[in-house]
Amino acid sequence: MSYNAETALGLMRTRLNRLPGDTSLDSYFQARLDAAAQELTGNGIELTDTVEDTMLVVDVAVWQYSNRDSAAGMPPWLRLRRRERWLREAGANDS
């Protein structure tokens, strides 16, 4: 599992409208990011240290954080991104 954890944490803070100096939830956010990355890896996506993969981890983690008390499923745009990323990797492995 490889993604840019430091960049991801900063992006997550920004997406959640946290002030840059507010680090009070950083350990929780990092755990959310790591869990999202493990979920993606468990679904067959080998994460790389790219902007695309870092943003995918951030988007999944932010969605999970924002909907942690909701029974609503993953939004279609995020499901599609995850699926497209998986398909690209599956296609590359078939070659």
Buried (B, 14 or more C-beta within 10 A) or exposed (E): BEBBBEBBBBBBBEBBEBEEEEEEBBEEBBEBBBBBBEBBBEEEBBBEEEEEBBBBBBBBBBBBBEEEEEEEEBEEEBEEBBEEBBEEBEEEEEE
